[in-house]
Amino acid sequence: MKNPDASWDSYFSWFHDSDVWKNMHYHGIRTLKLPSDMWNYQEIIFERGITHVVETGTRHGGSALFFANTLAARQSPGFVVTVDVDPNSNHVRQHEKIKFLIGDSGSREMAKTIFSHLPEARGPLFMILDSDHSRTHVYRELEALVPFLRAGDYLIVEVSCVNGHPVRPAFGPGPWEAVHEFIELNPGMLIPDKQRERKFGATAAPDGYYVKA
């Protein structure tokens, strides 16, 4: 289902189709995000007392830096674990709150590696899936990673806007289809947070905001 207000889709379609998102930077590092989503994410991190962030799809590293700075701003003892298949993808180096891992974020082995870096006594976690946007890959990520989440952890499934939700209708099944399939096969595991998703109207993650039950 698309956003209920057509004007949200209209704005987001303009933002996407005009390629504004391709020319955005956070502290000088390229960051392919909708600004209102990033604002939402930092509110979630503060309001829910998030101590650690897990990100799949590092790309240039701008969002990893954003999350690291947000954790530092709330004086969290934790850090960001960010994963990408490309060893040259991260332009943020030597940051005490960023751990950069190379590999397939949809594999069970990588899931174990990610969570081996986190302390057993960790606080609430914020996880964002933003790597390969095909349905197959995102579903593999959900299968591998969600079982490691604890009650109250927060999950964002990014770029569920493709395949006509509302942009790139010819993309083919993507994150939106993957998360709906996962929820159908795993009822009660993830609780949608529609109020948070719709706070600023447009989002790159429609039907992509969840709390682990």
SULJOCOR-V947495 format. One record per residue. N is the residue number from 0. RES is the residue in one letter. PSI is psi in whole degrees, 0 to 359 (none if undefined). NEAR is the number of other C-alpha atoms within 12 Angstrom. Layout:
n: (N	N)
res: (RES	RES)
psi: (PSI	PSI)
near: (NEAR	NEAR)
This chain:
n: (0	1	2	3	4	5	6	7	8	9	10	11	12	13	14	15	16	17	18	19	20	21	22	23	24	25	26	27	28	29	30	31	32	33	34	35	36	37	38	39	40	41	42	43	44	45	46	47	48	49	50	51	52	53	54	55	56	57	58	59	60	61	62	63	64	65	66	67	68	69	70	71	72	73	74	75	76	77	78	79	80	81	82	83	84	85	86	87	88	89	90	91	92	93	94	95	96	97	98	99	100	101	102	103	104	105	106	107	108	109	110	111	112	113	114	115	116	117	118	119	120	121	122	123	124	125	126	127	128	129	130	131	132	133	134	135	136	137	138	139	140	141	142	143	144	145	146	147	148	149	150	151	152	153	154	155	156	157	158	159	160	161	162	163	164	165	166	167	168	169	170	171	172	173	174	175	176	177	178	179	180	181	182	183	184	185	186	187	188	189	190	191	192	193	194	195	196	197	198	199	200	201	202	203	204	205	206	207	208	209	210	211	212)
res: (M	K	N	P	D	A	S	W	D	S	Y	F	S	W	F	H	D	S	D	V	W	K	N	M	H	Y	H	G	I	R	T	L	K	L	P	S	D	M	W	N	Y	Q	E	I	I	F	E	R	G	I	T	H	V	V	E	T	G	T	R	H	G	G	S	A	L	F	F	A	N	T	L	A	A	R	Q	S	P	G	F	V	V	T	V	D	V	D	P	N	S	N	H	V	R	Q	H	E	K	I	K	F	L	I	G	D	S	G	S	R	E	M	A	K	T	I	F	S	H	L	P	E	A	R	G	P	L	F	M	I	L	D	S	D	H	S	R	T	H	V	Y	R	E	L	E	A	L	V	P	F	L	R	A	G	D	Y	L	I	V	E	V	S	C	V	N	G	H	P	V	R	P	A	F	G	P	G	P	W	E	A	V	H	E	F	I	E	L	N	P	G	M	L	I	P	D	K	Q	R	E	R	K	F	G	A	T	A	A	P	D	G	Y	Y	V	K	A)
psi: (132	168	142	332	116	334	331	312	322	314	313	322	319	312	317	308	336	357	21	320	339	351	50	144	145	117	41	357	131	135	110	74	154	126	321	331	316	322	318	316	317	329	317	315	318	312	328	5	39	134	337	151	135	124	131	133	73	318	243	338	0	318	326	318	318	312	320	316	325	318	318	323	328	13	41	143	352	195	179	132	119	139	137	154	341	114	345	10	331	119	3	113	157	45	126	343	15	124	118	121	144	128	186	111	352	0	149	328	316	322	315	320	315	308	345	339	345	141	148	325	27	160	198	144	144	120	134	125	114	47	237	127	14	151	316	313	314	322	319	319	314	315	320	322	322	322	339	347	151	163	130	346	153	139	131	128	101	162	31	2	343	174	36	19	47	5	169	63	338	6	323	170	134	214	321	313	323	313	326	320	318	316	320	322	346	64	139	356	323	131	119	142	76	324	317	317	321	5	317	14	271	150	150	0	57	135	35	10	123	153	135	128	none)
near: (18	28	29	17	16	16	16	26	29	22	24	38	27	18	27	27	17	14	15	20	22	17	18	20	21	26	17	16	25	26	32	32	37	34	25	24	33	31	22	31	36	28	24	36	36	24	19	23	27	36	36	45	50	47	43	47	41	43	32	33	40	32	45	47	39	38	45	38	27	35	35	26	21	23	18	26	24	35	39	41	42	49	43	32	23	23	21	17	26	31	25	30	19	11	21	19	30	35	35	39	31	27	24	30	40	35	25	21	18	28	34	20	26	36	34	16	24	26	16	15	14	23	25	34	41	46	45	44	46	40	36	31	33	28	31	24	29	40	34	31	40	42	26	26	35	39	23	28	34	24	21	25	35	41	46	46	50	41	43	42	38	35	25	26	37	36	31	19	15	12	21	21	28	37	42	40	33	34	43	29	21	29	25	14	15	19	15	15	27	32	26	27	25	21	18	31	33	26	21	26	28	35	44	43	46	44	38	45	39	37	32	30	21)
